Amino acid sequence: MRASRLGCRAGASGAAAMIEPDRCGETCWPALDLDTESVLLMRAMPADIEPTGKIVILRTYVGGGRARSIFDWMCLRPGDWPLWGRLAYLFGEEAVRSVVIAAAEREAEKAAIEAEEARLEEEERIRLRRQIDLYILDPKSKRPGLSLQSGDEKKPFFLMSFSEKWERERVLDWLRWQKHRFHEFRDLFQAEGPVALERLVIAGMRATEAEIRTRGLASRGRRPLRFWRGE
Amino acid sequence: MSGSAVEGLSQCGALVASTGGGDATTAAAMIVAESLSSIPVPLGLALPLSLRGGDPEAQSRLHLGLGFCWQSQLLPYVHRAIRRSGDAASPWFTLPPLLVCGAAGVGRTHFARRLAQLAGLPHVGLDLSDPAGTEQLRQRPRGPDLVLPSLPVLAMAVSGCANPVISIAGLDGADLETQGELAKMIDPRTGARWVDFATRSTVDLRQISWIVQCRDPSMISPALLGLLSRVELHWPEPHELPLHLAEVLAEAAIDAGVIDRVEHRVAEGLIHLQRASGSRSTARLYESARHWVRTAIE
């Protein structure tokens, strides 16, 4: 049930303008007096007793700009309106404040804390998302490998396996100096899959090896980039 | 009616009304007892007793204060009685005799007490399952032992009220003679001049609100059953239970005289009662509420 935000209806006294829910309860419902920053409880009365058909059974000042949010909270709980009406009659204003206002403010505080926690979690997730790590894999009785893993995930998004360790080391000699391109690699992986990324890695490695050889900086043996430091 | 003269004193059961100058409120009263001998009726019963529950404050309390919204069979009787009490011809509150049925613990006595309190009427309970209770309905002469007035008559005399609320419990276990005695009190034909031997008078019991409790209507004599309007009470549904807990908590706080000190801790009291509500017994809820009020408030 949504609180009425379009216009308002005159209260029982006719003097103060009040906002009431779109659908009032059969016996009791909340109302809002913005002028006095108060929330009210209204009660239906027989027409022969009260010509307007309703009376104010509780008016409690909330203040601090909270009246609207508390009224909206009350409007979302029509099942509780009869109980609040009874508490107001049986025990008075403070009972309703302790049950309703305090509960509304506790929930608002809890919601604010949860929103803040969610915001912080999202910030952390974004931060971790930016982080991509290169892992060297040596699982027992399995092929050696390399993997790329996002900080916000539990599994690597890219895995290269090799028959021999020296093959892995050869690729690692190049790949470890591509950290500034890891986001690009992840985007390619997401767009075109693992094979495209593997081709890019191998092509990049070979291109660098060829360039280093041309410059006379390549190492002998199976790992030309062994002493290359990304320059 | 006008002026300040008191009218119509002489006849038992006659309505007596007096008005204050310039005040639209009429205070009703009636003489309920008439002596069977030359000895005046004792206990003040010869004087007019007030008929209560028709004043604007009582009307307002009954309209606003009577919960029990889940007792759909009961409320129409009460609302009719409220409307009648606003009638100038009979400005006092009286319920038709009710037979209130339902499982144990639904809150029959609780309802009777709350109704009486809101209407501003005295309430007294009588348990006919107890031999002492049967004796209170009508004492049997036993040689030199003093015979006391019947409980309804005593209630009227002590409270000065001609229309108290009287709860009758344990009717299921009462014998036919006792049920017959009760029927004579409730039946307006015989209740208009019911003989109370202790006071040696006839007493008009017609304005009493009788609330007869029973679990098994088959145990009640047809004669008595025919005098009562049957309503079924039930334990509140889960979404209605908090309302019942609030009513019981209020009753306990009123009885302990601390109703104006409870309001800051109502939430706590309701949580306490919620834990006790599994027994589905209003009596146990009440005891739990009394315990909480004693330990937390007093």
Interface residues (C-beta under 8 A of the other chain):
Chain A: T27 R43 M45 P46 I49 I57 G79 P82 L83 R86 L87 Y89 L90 F91 G92 E93 E94 A95 S98 V99 A102 A103
Chain B: Q59 S60 H63 L64 G65 G67 C69 H239 P242 L243 A246 E247 L249 A250 A253 I259 D260 V262 E263 H264 R265 V266 A267 L270
